[in-house]
Amino acid sequence: MYTPDDLVPALTAFVDDQLWTARAPLRFYGVPMGCRMTVCRLADGRLLVHSPIKLDAIKPQLDALGEIAFAVAPNFIHHLYMGPFLEAYPNARLFVSPKLVAKRPDLRAEGVLGDAPPPGTWGETLDQAIVRSGTVMDEVVFLHRPSRTLILCDLCECVHADAPLGWRIMGRLAGIYEHYGPPLDMRLSFRDRAALRQFVTRVLSWDFDRVVLSHGNLVHAAGKDIFRKAYAFCL
């Protein structure tokens, strides 16, 4: 789904009273690719916000959902609006990917994301795993168990036919035009295939059918098959 520059973000329920998403404009080297924020309802009713976007248009909707308990930056790229987000929600506890600690020390994260939920956080609702393959990317992926939803950022992307010409060209070059998967540059950066295979195998052991991703259409069904095909090259 193409995200135009003039899109006004809005929170939309992906799974009723469980998961919400909001798309926002984003340009990458001048090409409009868009991005997506995800909000998860936790077992205690509070909320976790994954990869926040600019709050201006969606803050009233977000406030209406309940208390923001946690914010997560799942990789070292998805952090652009985290500072303003924490100013708006100073009681939210921040957890970030390992490489973002050095990149954004100003955020003063409470903890670093890894292969298990930090104690006393979201373990009753979410599972997580971090890709470790010597890659430049250090993304942490999440499973929202109640809704059987896999939550990704950049490890799986897709450029669709409604995208502008420049983005469609980039999608073809990256191998993600009308195909869900890691972009070519990321795929080439996976140096430790054994570690990547271990990560993918673990994710495939989870029970999920839906997929939320930052760049591409939401997947409402057959998500595990899509993820398996995306990473078939390492299995």
C-alpha positions in Angstrom: 0.0 0.0 0.0 1.5 3.3 -1.1 1.9 6.0 1.5 1.7 9.5 0.0 3.5 12.4 1.4 0.3 14.1 2.4 -1.2 11.1 4.2 -2.6 12.1 7.6 -1.7 9.2 10.0 -4.6 7.5 11.9 -4.6 4.5 14.2 -6.5 1.6 12.8 -7.5 -1.6 14.5 -5.7 -4.6 13.0 -7.1 -7.0 15.6 -10.0 -5.7 17.7 -8.8 -4.4 21.1 -5.5 -6.2 20.6 -3.4 -4.5 17.9 -3.5 -1.2 16.1 -1.3 0.2 13.4 -0.7 3.7 11.9 1.0 4.5 8.6 3.0 7.7 8.1 4.9 9.3 5.2 8.6 8.6 5.0 11.1 9.3 2.3 14.3 7.2 1.7 16.8 8.9 -0.5 13.9 10.9 -1.9 11.7 8.0 -2.6 8.3 7.8 -0.7 8.3 4.4 1.1 6.2 5.1 4.2 6.5 3.5 7.6 4.2 1.9 10.2 3.8 2.1 14.0 2.2 -0.8 15.9 0.4 -0.7 19.3 0.0 -3.9 21.3 -2.4 -4.5 24.2 -0.7 -6.4 27.0 -2.1 -8.9 29.4 -2.6 -6.3 32.1 -4.4 -3.9 29.7 -1.6 -1.5 29.3 0.1 -0.8 25.9 3.4 -1.3 24.2 4.2 1.0 21.3 6.5 -0.4 18.6 8.5 2.0 16.3 6.6 5.2 17.1 5.8 7.7 14.3 5.2 11.4 14.6 2.4 11.9 17.2 0.7 15.0 16.0 -2.3 13.4 14.3 -2.7 10.3 16.4 -2.1 11.3 20.0 -5.8 11.7 20.9 -6.5 8.2 19.5 -3.5 6.7 21.3 -4.4 8.3 24.6 -7.9 6.9 24.3 -6.6 3.3 24.1 -5.1 3.4 27.6 -1.8 3.7 29.5 1.4 3.6 27.5 3.7 1.3 29.5 6.5 0.6 27.0 8.1 1.9 23.9 10.5 -0.2 21.8 12.9 0.7 19.0 13.4 -2.7 17.4 16.4 -1.9 15.3 18.9 0.9 14.9 17.0 2.6 12.1 13.5 3.0 13.6 14.1 5.7 16.1 13.4 9.0 14.4 10.5 10.0 16.5 11.4 8.3 19.7 12.6 11.4 21.4 9.4 13.4 21.0 7.4 10.3 21.8 9.2 9.9 25.2 8.6 13.6 25.9 4.9 13.1 25.4 4.9 9.9 27.5 7.6 10.3 30.1 6.4 7.3 32.1 6.9 4.9 29.2 9.8 2.5 29.7 12.1 2.4 26.7 13.9 -0.6 25.3 16.1 -0.5 22.2 18.1 -2.7 19.9 21.8 -3.2 20.8 23.2 -1.0 18.1 20.9 1.9 19.0 22.4 2.3 22.5 25.6 3.8 21.1 23.8 5.6 18.2 21.2 7.4 20.4 22.6 7.7 24.0 20.4 10.7 24.4 17.4 8.4 24.6 18.6 6.9 27.9 17.0 3.6 27.3 16.2 1.5 30.3 17.3 -1.7 28.7 18.5 -3.5 25.5 16.4 -5.9 23.6 17.5 -9.5 23.1 16.1 -13.0 22.7 13.7 -12.8 25.7 11.4 -10.3 27.2 13.0 -8.2 29.9 11.9 -9.3 33.4 8.7 -7.7 34.6 7.7 -6.4 31.2 5.6 -7.9 28.4 6.5 -11.6 28.7 2.9 -12.7 29.4 1.8 -11.4 26.0 4.9 -11.2 23.6 7.7 -13.5 22.6 10.8 -12.0 20.8 13.9 -13.0 19.0 16.9 -11.1 17.7 18.6 -11.8 14.4 22.3 -12.6 14.9 24.2 -13.3 11.7 27.0 -10.8 11.6 24.7 -8.5 9.7 24.5 -4.7 9.9 20.9 -5.1 11.0 20.2 -6.0 14.6 16.4 -6.2 14.4 14.3 -7.8 17.2 11.0 -9.3 16.0 8.0 -9.9 18.2 5.1 -12.4 18.4 1.9 -11.1 19.9 0.5 -14.4 21.1 -3.1 -13.5 21.8 -3.6 -12.4 18.2 -1.1 -14.8 16.6 0.7 -11.9 14.9 4.3 -11.6 13.9 5.6 -8.0 14.2 8.5 -7.0 12.0 10.2 -3.8 10.8 12.8 -4.2 8.0 13.5 -7.9 7.9 10.6 -8.4 5.5 9.4 -5.7 3.1 7.3 -5.5 0.0 6.8 -2.9 -2.7 3.4 -3.1 -4.3 2.1 -2.1 -7.7 0.4 1.1 -6.5 3.8 2.6 -5.5 5.4 5.5 -7.4 7.6 4.5 -10.3 10.9 5.3 -8.5 9.9 3.1 -5.6 8.8 0.3 -7.9 12.2 0.4 -9.6 13.9 0.3 -6.3 11.7 -2.6 -5.3 12.6 -4.6 -8.4 16.3 -3.9 -7.8 16.0 -5.0 -4.2 14.0 -8.1 -5.0 11.0 -7.1 -3.1 8.6 -5.9 -5.8 5.3 -7.8 -5.2 7.4 -10.2 -3.1 7.7 -10.2 0.7 11.3 -10.6 1.9 14.5 -8.9 3.0 15.9 -6.3 0.5 18.9 -7.5 -1.5 21.4 -5.4 0.4 20.2 -6.8 3.7 20.2 -10.3 2.3 23.8 -10.0 1.1 24.8 -8.7 4.6 23.7 -12.0 6.3 27.2 -13.5 6.7 26.5 -16.2 9.3 23.9 -18.3 7.5 23.9 -20.8 10.4 22.9 -18.1 12.9 20.3 -16.7 10.4 18.9 -20.2 9.9 18.6 -20.7 13.7 16.8 -17.3 14.0 14.4 -18.1 11.2 13.7 -21.6 12.5 12.8 -20.2 15.9 10.4 -17.7 14.4 8.8 -20.4 12.3 8.2 -22.4 15.5 5.9 -19.7 16.7 2.2 -19.9 16.2 1.2 -17.0 14.0 -0.9 -16.3 11.0 -0.9 -12.5 10.6 2.2 -10.3 10.0 2.7 -6.6 10.6 5.6 -5.0 8.8 6.8 -1.4 8.5 7.1 -1.3 4.7 4.4 -3.1 2.8 0.8 -4.3 3.1 -0.4 -5.9 6.3 -0.7 -9.7 6.1 -4.1 -10.9 7.4 -3.7 -14.6 6.7 -1.0 -17.2 5.7 1.7 -15.1 7.3 3.8 -18.1 8.3 4.0 -19.3 4.7 4.9 -15.8 3.5 7.7 -15.6 6.1 8.9 -19.1 5.2 9.1 -18.2 1.5 10.9 -14.9 2.3 13.7 -16.8 4.1 13.7 -20.0 2.1 17.2 -19.1 0.9 18.7 -19.9 4.3 16.6 -23.0 5.3 
